[in-house]
Amino acid sequence: MRIRKLFFVGLTTLIIFLIYLTTVDRKIYYVNIGDSVSMGVNSYINEYLNKEEKLENYIDKFNKPDLRITDLYNMINNNYEVKVDKYKQSIKNALIKADVITLAIGHDDIYQKINTIK
């Protein structure tokens, strides 16, 4: 009787695992955040994923030309929202959903520090 229960539990676990493998999402949700550097460089990743038909969604609306680390910190704390297509997307939700996140930030912080040292 105990062997039947173990067999049934093992078979059920195997079936659930096989169902999961056949229904798992294999597309990539890509979020690009940063300053002016990330606005140009990371488009190559987007183009590659698009060409390979592996891209589910690409969000680059959180990029700003003069974005500093403190600005990004405030964006996340205030759950900054942008308009993507016809809906609003919050930064926290985008970061939760993302499979790939590229972050290029800090260049403007360095330039600001260099310019203040005189």
N, C-alpha and C positions, 0 to 999 in steps of 0.2 A: 504494500500500500504506500509506503514512504517513497519507494523508487518511482511509482507512478506520479506522485506529487512533484518530485524533483524534475522528472522528465517533462511534465506539463509546464512547470515554471520556466525551465530552460527553453522549451519550444516557444512559449509565449514571448520570452525575452528576445529570442532570435528573430521571430516574426516582426516584432516592434522595431528592432534594429534595422531589418531589411526594408521596412516601410519608410523609416527615416532616411536611409541612404538613397532611396528612389525619389524622395520628395524634397530633399535638401536644396536650398537656393544656392546656385553656383555663380550667380552674377555678383559684381562688385559695386558697392556703394562707396563712392570716392568723394572726400571732402578736402578741399584745398583752402588753407587759411594762411594769410600772411601779408607782407608788404609788397612793394612794386617788384621785387625779385620773384616772388611766387606767382605773380600775375602772368609772367611770360614763360618762365622755365617749365612749370608743371603742366602746361598745355600738351607737351609731348607725351606725358603719361596718359592723359585723357585720349589723345589721338590713337595711341597704341591699343588701349583697352577697347576703344570703339571699333577699331579695325579688326580686332580679334573677337568681337561680339561678346565681350565679357563684362561690359559696363551696364549696370542697372541704372545708376543715377550719378551725375557729376554736379557738385555744387562748388562754385568759386565766388559766390556773392559775398563771402565774408572777407574778401581781399580789399585792402585799402592802400593807396599809394604811400602814405606816411604812417602806417600802423606801427605803434610801439608796443612793447611788452605790457606796459600798464594799460594801454588801450584794450588789448586783447583780454587782459584780466578783468577789466570793467565790462567788456562785452559778455563774457561768460557769467559773471556775477549778476548782471542785469538781464540775462537770457535774451540777448539781442536778436531781433527778427529781421529777416530780409524777405523780399518777394521773389519766389522762384516759380516761373510760369504764372499760374493763376492762383497760387496758394502761398501762405506765409510759412516760413521755415525758421524755427528758432535754432540758435547755435547749440544749445544743449541737446536738443532732439537730433540734430544732424550728427553730433559727435557720438551719441549713443548708437545710432543706426550705422555709422560708418564702419566699413571693413578696412579701408585704407584712408589714412589722414596724412597729408603732407603739410608741414609747417615751416615757413621761411620767415623769420621775424628777428628783429634785433639790429638790423643794419642802421636804421634811423636812430636807435638809441646810441650806437657807437659814434655816428656822425655828430649827434648832439653833444656827447661828452667831449669829443675832439674839438668842436667849435667853442666850447665853454672854457677850455684850457688855453689861455693866452697870457 
